[in-house]
Amino acid sequence: MSDWDSSQYLKFEKQRTQPARDLLVRLKAYKPHTVADIGCGPGNSTSAIAECFPNAELIGIDSSPNMIEKAKTRYPKLKFKLCDALELEGKYDLLFSNACLQWIPNHTILIPALMNKLNEKGVLAVQIPMNDEEPLFQIIQEVAAESKWGLQNVKLQLSETLTPLEYFNIFIACSSSFDMWEIKYYHNLPDHRALVDWVKGTRIRPYLDCLDKAQGIAFEDEIIERAKAVYPIQNSREVVLGFRRFFFTAVK
């Protein structure tokens, strides 16, 4: 599978960074000295952390070479490292992750393992998408299942989340206190093509990797045509994408 496309991701930088900023609002009372941004991507979330905690020792990590290269270029004063979440060394006062942990399997093991990387009273602060019920993603699944594309054997990157109550029971066992909440964002996008651009570097990337250029364009066009029936043009001449996100903070 190809590497993540940082340029595609950054087409919607403001929308993708907003959940990180909303999560940071919940952390204002903490004064962390050491912070790691897990799944830092092109550095937008790490930059937001640096603004919030300017005196903290901060590192952003990601398993994507493309993302780390982009982050280093955009934020040369910040520290970034190519690294998997569970390979992160040391102990931290704050482990922060914005829209990353859904790509790492076995959360019943992952969450306690991350909690063990915290100092006493340290905080694990996470945002993960829980948006599979959004019509756009159902349309993608339906289109990709059609035999004409030959995508039946495409290996998708695992996106794994548990239910909120399952996370509740994990935190009961491995934290001293925790909070969980959800926010559904409504992103105004300029047109139906932007719906495909939103998922081009993530959800449909494995499919496009298996199609030639002409097939890829046709595949995207099919998604767009079906989306037009579900996402009406608003009075602003834009379309609105709903996006549900799940948040939690857990104290060691």
GUVODREN-380396 format. One line per 4 residues: number of its first residue (from 1); their letters; for each residue y negated, z negated, x negated of C-alpha. Coordinates in steps of 0.001 Angstrom, whole numbers, plus 500000, padded with zeros to 6 digits. Layout:
NUM> A> Y,Z,X  ...
//
This chain:
1> MSDW> 500000,500000,500000  496530,500875,498692  494035,498245,497639  491354,496931,499980
5> DSSQ> 488234,499113,500266  485211,496895,499589  482707,499617,500521  484328,500087,503927
9> YLKF> 484367,496315,504462  480680,496008,503641  479622,498517,506298  479564,495509,508604
13> EKQR> 478574,492846,506086  476242,490953,508436  478858,490653,511188  481659,489727,508778
17> TQPA> 479544,487101,507010  478264,485385,510170  481479,483374,510761  481277,482080,507180
21> RDLL> 477708,480939,507784  478722,479312,511071  481516,477449,509309  479145,476281,506574
25> VRLK> 476894,474707,509214  479766,472308,509972  479951,471321,506301  476309,470322,505750
29> AYKP> 477191,466620,505627  479508,467108,502650  478294,467231,499062  481109,468995,497199
33> HTVA> 480983,469188,493418  483817,471708,493100  484372,474579,495538  486783,477523,495706
37> DIGC> 486314,480452,498078  489819,481708,498880  489873,485406,499741  486285,485910,498650
41> GPGN> 486377,489671,499219  483260,491399,497842  481527,488044,497399  479489,487833,500602
45> STSA> 481064,484534,501677  480837,483125,498130  477133,483930,498055  476666,482090,501360
49> IAEC> 478473,479053,499918  476233,479139,496840  473166,479101,499089  474520,476109,501000
53> FPNA> 475704,474140,497940  473574,475388,495020  474613,472555,492682  478373,472910,493165
57> ELIG> 480736,474406,490626  481934,477440,492583  484607,480087,492099  485626,482953,494367
61> IDSS> 489214,484194,494206  490917,487223,495726  494155,489128,495178  492384,492514,495448
65> PNMI> 491136,494032,492161  488715,496232,494113  487181,493253,495901  486849,491172,492742
69> EKAK> 485243,494062,490865  482735,494560,493681  482006,490811,493875  481303,490602,490127
73> TRYP> 478984,493599,490340  477058,492305,493345  476784,488677,492241  476848,488574,488420
77> KLKF> 475651,484965,488343  478652,483741,490358  482187,483214,489073  485105,485281,490421
81> KLCD> 488764,485519,489498  491695,487753,490465  494112,485186,491846  496436,484460,494768
85> ALEL> 495639,481437,496935  498691,479436,495893  498108,480227,492219  494704,478518,492261
89> EGKY> 494660,475833,489585  492885,472493,489635  491591,470174,492351  488593,470802,494590
93> DLLF> 486230,468954,496888  486047,471994,499184  488451,474860,499733  486738,477487,501873
97> SNAC> 488300,480607,503376  486722,483199,505654  489100,485699,507327  491779,485596,504640
101> LQWI> 494615,483175,505395  495986,485409,508175  497240,487707,505389  499286,484898,503797
105> PNHT> 502617,484022,505471  504252,480677,506302  501266,478607,507366  503450,475552,507923
109> ILIP> 503920,475587,504136  500602,477143,503134  498270,474647,504823  499859,471490,503308
113> ALMN> 499982,473247,499914  496244,473929,500085  495566,470349,501213  497371,469206,498039
117> KLNE> 494804,471123,495968  492013,468905,497321  490538,465807,495763  490632,462642,497872
121> KGVL> 488378,463160,500926  488177,466836,500056  487883,469393,502860  489800,472544,503754
125> AVQI> 487475,474757,505826  488900,477957,507298  488099,480783,509692  490841,483178,510771
129> PMND> 490739,485989,513348  492788,485529,516515  491912,488800,518161  495151,490688,518830
133> EEPL> 494378,490779,522559  491214,492831,522017  491706,496302,523626  490840,498134,520386
137> FQII> 493825,496625,518592  496137,497370,521484  494940,500995,521454  495686,501247,517732
141> QEVA> 499212,499936,518290  499831,502403,521116  498533,505421,519168  500472,504522,516012
145> AESK> 503700,504200,518050  503568,507870,519151  506262,509894,517413  503939,512787,516528
149> WGLQ> 502401,510768,513712  505688,509797,512069  504474,506265,511453  507488,504380,512778
153> NVKL> 508516,503163,509319  505065,502254,508030  505096,498844,506419  502163,496899,507818
157> QLSE> 500502,494116,505886  501588,490918,507552  498910,489231,509649  500176,485807,510609
161> TLTP> 498526,483092,512644  499978,480196,514564  498768,478843,517883  495953,476271,517830
165> LEYF> 498399,473570,518922  500728,474457,516062  497837,474018,513646  497025,470725,515379
169> NIFI> 500480,469391,514569  500262,470570,510955  496994,468667,510471  498368,465542,512099
173> ACSS> 500906,465405,509281  498771,466367,506258  495146,465332,506875  493203,462139,507549
177> SFDM> 490971,463865,510113  490313,467386,511354  488343,469528,513802  489329,472823,515421
181> WEIK> 487261,475230,517503  486910,478874,518521  484020,481311,518730  484140,484738,520319
185> YYHN> 481565,487089,518813  480179,490135,520580  479252,492713,517955  476931,495510,519007
189> LPDH> 478009,498700,517253  476112,502001,517254  478874,504161,518801  482621,504522,519337
193> RALV> 483091,505913,515825  481933,502526,514520  484925,500903,516238  487203,502892,513939
197> DWVK> 484975,502210,510944  485373,498483,511676  489166,498661,511265  489425,501548,508798
201> GTRI> 489611,499299,505764  491930,496751,507388  493983,497271,510546  494563,501058,510312
205> RPYL> 494496,501349,506502  498327,501389,506160  498570,504208,508706  495873,506314,507045
209> DCLD> 497635,505872,503694  500638,507721,505168  498705,510610,506716  497057,513563,505030
213> KAQG> 493322,514065,505489  493592,516278,508599  496143,513990,510228  494022,510967,509415
217> IAFE> 490988,512486,511114  493092,513374,514172  494536,509850,514250  491061,508304,514179
221> DEII> 489812,510744,516841  492697,509785,519137  491758,506123,518863  488110,506928,519535
225> ERAK> 488882,508965,522647  490993,506183,524131  488392,503581,523202  485746,505464,525202
229> AVYP> 487595,504576,528398  487620,500864,527535  484321,500339,525722  481470,501597,527899
233> IQNS> 478121,502532,526407  475614,499768,527114  471963,500098,528143  471036,499955,524445
237> REVV> 473234,503061,523891  475589,500885,521836  479154,499654,522357  480230,496015,522129
241> LGFR> 483295,494808,520235  484585,491357,521154  486039,489327,518298  487709,485926,518739
245> RFFF> 487838,483704,515669  489532,480329,515111  488001,477672,512852  489175,474385,511414
249> TAVK> 488073,471750,508938  490623,469234,507633  489906,466246,505418  492493,465024,502904
//
